[in-house]
């Protein structure tokens, strides 16, 4: 797996997950938008003005915003969310194992410092994985997209935030029971 003990300590210190093998695939989607943006810009700036260019101006502005949003998402998708639990690492591990079972998310890696779980999704959503890095007093969480292709569009992160909120709420429920 791309996440080992040495990388876990570094990720906790930096507050960001390390780059995975498929992380760079997100640039394919941004690159396609960028190419369309260049093509649209060349039509706008090298042609004389016509009424049809109003459409190109709107498309150019939309592609500009979409490209910026894609780069923003790529830079922020690996950020870790912290929950201060006040528990030991072993108790945090047990807390997360119980939480993932309650959410019906199947774990693919499970040891004392890392738990990776496949996030259950609807057929319309992308494949996502919950990653929990465990330390004393703190749990660090992230929801990342797992792509099975060489390229992906990094514009669909709304589902990540919803799944992370669900996970955080479930963990807080478990903490309140203790």
Secondary structure, DSSP 4 states (H G I P E B T S, - for coil): ----HHHHHHHHHHTBPPP-GGGGGHHHHHHHHHHHHHHHHHHHHHS---TTHHHHHHHHHHHHHHHHHHHHHHHHTTBPEEEE----HHHHHHHHHHHHHHHTPEEEEESSSEEEEEPP--TTSPPEEEEEEEETTEEEEEEEE--SSS---TT--HHHHHHHHHHHHHHHHHHHH-
